[in-house]
Amino acid sequence: MTEKLADLYETILAEVGEDPQREGLLDTPVRAAKAMQYLTRGYQQTLEEVTNGAVFSSETDEMVIVKDIELYSMCEHHLLPFIGKCHIAYLPAGKVLGLSKFARIVDMYARRFQIQENLTKQIADAVQQVTGARGVAVTIEAKHMCMMMRGVEKQNSIMKSSVMLGAFRESQATRQEYLTLITN
């Protein structure tokens, strides 16, 4: 697959007016192909693989929050990066998930061509599926290079998206507690 992608990158270089045989570009198609495979490695992962059975019995039923999980994804419309952070909260119902698995879930879905709205929902649904929680909340704040580098070229805009499931959708108090905790 790397060879085919490299050939396509060589074509792209030529089509934008570059000489793919120029010294500085000789290895660029292969490097770009490897980078693209890395940046989209989420397509080769499954939820079962990234959580790896790290679900544990627990009597806690209070809100658990993991804040500021960094994320890097690619806009499916322009193939440009968007970069930000993700906050995840859940209300355990007899099971808790290993801490690092939240970051792995975020990475698995972020390392696919995405729009932020779908990414937010995929993460929430995955945490719900794995934990069986009474509620899940996910918020993503990101800067999109497709808005910064091209088009309207707005450097300071931040997109925020959220998904609330279960108790976070049903209870205004639970939702408010979450929103207060992620802003402090």
Beta strands, then each sheet from edge to edge (+ up, - down):
strand 1: 55-57
strand 2: 64-75
strand 3: 81-91
strand 4: 95-97
strand 5: 113-114
strand 6: 135-144
strand 7: 159-166
sheet 1: 1+ 4-
sheet 2: 5+ 2+ 3- 6+ 7-
end
